[in-house]
Amino acid sequence: MKVELYQPYEERLVKSGLYDIFEKVIESERLSFEDGVRLYRTDDVLMLGYLANMVREKFNGNRTYFVKNHIINYSNICELDCKFCSFYRKEGQAGAYRFTLEQIFDKIRPLKDDIVEVHIVGSLDPKLPWEYYVDMIRGIKEINPRINIKAFTAVEIDYFARMFGKSYEEVLLELKEAGLDTMPGGGAEVFSERVREKLFPDKIGAEEWLAVHRTAHKIGIKTNATMLYGHMETIEERVVHLIKLRDLQDETNGFLTFIPLPYHPKNNKYAGEWTTGLQNLKSFAVARLMLDNFPHIKCFWISTGVKVAQVSQSFGVDDLDGTVREERIYHMAGADTSQYLPKNQIIKLIKDAGRTPVERDAYYNVIAEY
Ligand code: V47
């Protein structure tokens, strides 16, 4: 019996049917829709990781970023009824809450010198006035002007525009004036009308989501992008999603990072299945390879678990998000990760993977290297 102890990568790439993609990666040639589908379907996850890692190291060398942050989910009272969401409640329903501005500031004050970024995301809450959002941003900046504020998804921005009779640009300019630094990438879900009609029919679709981000980029606000996967979307729909993001990035160069988000099935109407660790690693790797114009690919460790997050650093990921402290959307949907990852633990996760931990701010300015 012949035992193969070592199989050169070249031979293995040919065998896995990915050799032509390897050549494109070497030449920094753009990957096609068909390439993306083939990458998702490959069984050779190590070669997929190898290719993604080449791009990861081309963009970010051996660095893995993290940020000392805090999440504020200001309200969960929502007009929408998204089938995949476990977070939202209707007014008066058990578990419904809405923070006052003072409650929010009370959370930030004790951490004011310990966090670099506040990540704010909530719901479409019909009771909150425009001043609430502007004063929230202004108030946090008053507590400590050095804190970066990453706030409001495109879904919220679109809601503010409709509720308060403003254009996207007016909404964003007023928030920027109040101190908004960047925008998170949530609410994109998956850019497919078929899935939208079934899972989130009342939420904005691809066109509006992209229009909000295009407007933000135009006025100098950098943003992130996400994709919610592992529910009922097809592989083809995932690749279309990535290509739409890549096209907008070609146009504006305003995206900082892409975060693939695995669907969590607890306590929501869709009640699908958990994604597996390998599906998550594949999603990072394919994203890294397809999004050749995105500087960063982030793993939100809350959503994958810290172990997959650690391994993801060899599958295209160069950012593990942050220390977090308080998270609701994933924990209400069944996440069993902790609420908080102290800085020394993030550093250990990164170092153990053979990478260099880099503490950053919201703009990826380096604060410290370890
Ligand atoms: O938009 C909701 C997703 C997102 C579920 O930009 C769910 O840096 C899984 O966007 N299972 C919000 N996912 C979180 C988000 C995010 C997270 C971390 C960093 C950044 C960033 C953005 O969470 C929503 C939605 O796509 N979500 N419900 C669920 N059951």
Residues whose N, C-alpha, C, O or C-beta is under 5 A from the ligand:
A	BS01	V47	F84 C85 S86 M183 P184 G185 G186 G187 A188 E189 N224 T226 L228 L261 P262 Y263 H264 F300 I329 A333
